[in-house]
């Protein structure tokens, strides 16, 4: 997270620094990104950068957190729009998220992220609240999901959390597969990504076995 001195900056200067960092992380993968390029674009001294952030990773994960929080808001809007139908909300969220990540204005940033993703930034990427806002986020889900459409009751928050975790894992693994396969001889289209996602989501929703 940024140091307190960052948040004391004028909004314009905060935005200029974050935009410079975002441009650098979109240009090249994290390991190749340079603080020198960030401060040159932002037009600030190197010493000032370290007054605001510990290091390159610090500003990278802050930039990522802003994208993640925006995604979290989109997911919450989707849930409200479909009157608490969790699976409908996830489908709507996935369609918008896949389009944004693959074809949107931040596509290059996401490409580098997914191709070089490790456990740490997988956790930070997910809008499913594996971060400081987890309690508030899960409370929103618990209060707005339609339990009549699930085999989960309102008094089973842990079961809801597990289901939501699996749904979000499916979202991000499906999108990651797109980028990973682009680097192979078996590239897939965004339509194929959506088909694969729907297949796995259907298994979670209704089961894959004919038994029982």
SULSULJO-V622197 format. One record per run of one state. SS is the DSSP state (h for helix, s for strand, l for the rest). FROM is the first residue (numbers start at 1). LEN is the number of residues. Records with the same first field share a line. If there is no record, write none. Layout:
SS: FROM-LEN + FROM-LEN
This chain:
l: 1-3 + 8-3 + 28-2 + 33-2 + 43-3 + 53-3 + 82-4 + 104-3 + 116-3 + 126-8 + 145-2 + 150-7 + 183-7 + 207-6
h: 4-4 + 11-17 + 30-3 + 35-8 + 46-7 + 56-26 + 86-18 + 107-9 + 119-7 + 134-11 + 147-3 + 157-26 + 190-17
